Each structure stands twice: as C-alpha cells, then as structure tokens.
Amino acid sequence: MNTREKIILACEQLAIKNALGFSRLSMEELAKVAGVSKRTIYRHFVSKEDLFEATIQKVTDEILARNMRLSDTAKDINTMIAGILQNISYLINPQFLTDLSNHYPMLWQKIDQIRQKKIDRLIEHLLVSSKLRLRVDSRIFKTSRLTAMSEILSPEFIVKSGMSFEQVALEFMDMFIFGAVEPLSNAE
C-alpha cells in the first residue's frame, strides 16, 4: 500500500467508520493514524477537501463493486435492495450527514454527482443482467430519479425528517421500483 492509500484509509477510518466526520478530523490525528507527517499529507493532497473527496471516491468505488456483485448473486429484488442499502448505509450516518450539510455542502454536491453516476452504472448493470425492466421511458426514469435523489437523499432532508438514512433510502428505492401508490383493499 502506498502512502496516498494509507492516508485515505486513515481518513476513512476516522471520519466514516469512527463517525468523527470531516469537520472534527484534525490533520495531526490523521497523520498519527496514517503513520506519516502532516507535511506528507499535504504533499499528496492540496487541501483537506481534496483528501475528503479522494476518500469518498474510494469508498463509493468499493460500494459500487459490492453492489454489482450483489446484483449478480441476489436471488430476488428484495434481497438485492436490502444488500444495497446495507452497503451504502456504511457511508451515511447521522454525524456524517450533519457534518456535510453544515460544513461541506460543496463536498456533498460532489458526493451526489459521484453517487448518481454509480447508481446509473448499477441500474444499467441490473437491466443488462435481466433482473429489472423499465416500464417507462428511460429518460423519464433517469431524470425523475436523479431529481428525487438530490432532494430526498440529501443531508438536509434526512436530518429534518427524523428518519434514518436506511429508512429514507428504503422508502425511496421501494417507490422507484414498485411504485408509490397501490389500490385500497375492500377491508380498508
């Protein structure tokens, strides 16, 4: 593992796994965990934001790879959705969301762009592997999903809703895959 990878791994450990968030992450602590000097960190990254963006890119790449493997092996759509949500919930915890919303809104926008590209790739993979079939024009599906994702799966909405990321994401996925409404039964 090279020095850059060690720094990114230490950043992931402290900011995401330990739920410290980016705003409370000190470069001194990061340097200690990575086993390098602060000067070495800044030799590899021009700013803290650059380091955070590289960390997010690494984590989202790994999540996409796991989700692609899951889409190939899951027995049914519900198992696949549960697995996908479990994979992505690692990245998004309440402290992390609040931290991004309050201190790094521009980084959240970058994360959102990365996330949207990766979800596009996952959906294309699912469609090619015949696990899903669109019932609507793909342009309408993609545009509505991207727009809704930006609003609903945002730190602001999740924090204000009082729901966990997993709850919001599950409802969102359920709505986009199975629809938002269903007929009332006679008993209702």
Sequence and secondary structure as in RCSB ss.txt:
>XXXX:A:sequence
MNTREKIILACEQLAIKNALGFSRLSMEELAKVAGVSKRTIYRHFVSKEDLFEATIQKVTDEILARNMRLSDTAK
DINTMIAGILQNISYLINPQFLTDLSNHYPMLWQKIDQIRQKKIDRLIEHLLVSSKLRLRVDSRIFKTSRLTAMS
EILSPEFIVKSGMSFEQVALEFMDMFIFGAVEPLSNAE
>XXXX:A:secstr
  HHHHHHHHHIIIIIIT   STT  HHHHHHHHTS HHHHHHH SSHHHHHHHHHHHHHHHHHHHHHHHHHH S
SHHHHHHHHHHHHHTT  HHHHHHHHHH HHHHHHHHHHHHHHHHHHHHHHHHTTS   SS HHHHHHHHHHHHH
HHTSHHHHHHHT  HHHHHHHHHHHHHH S     TT 
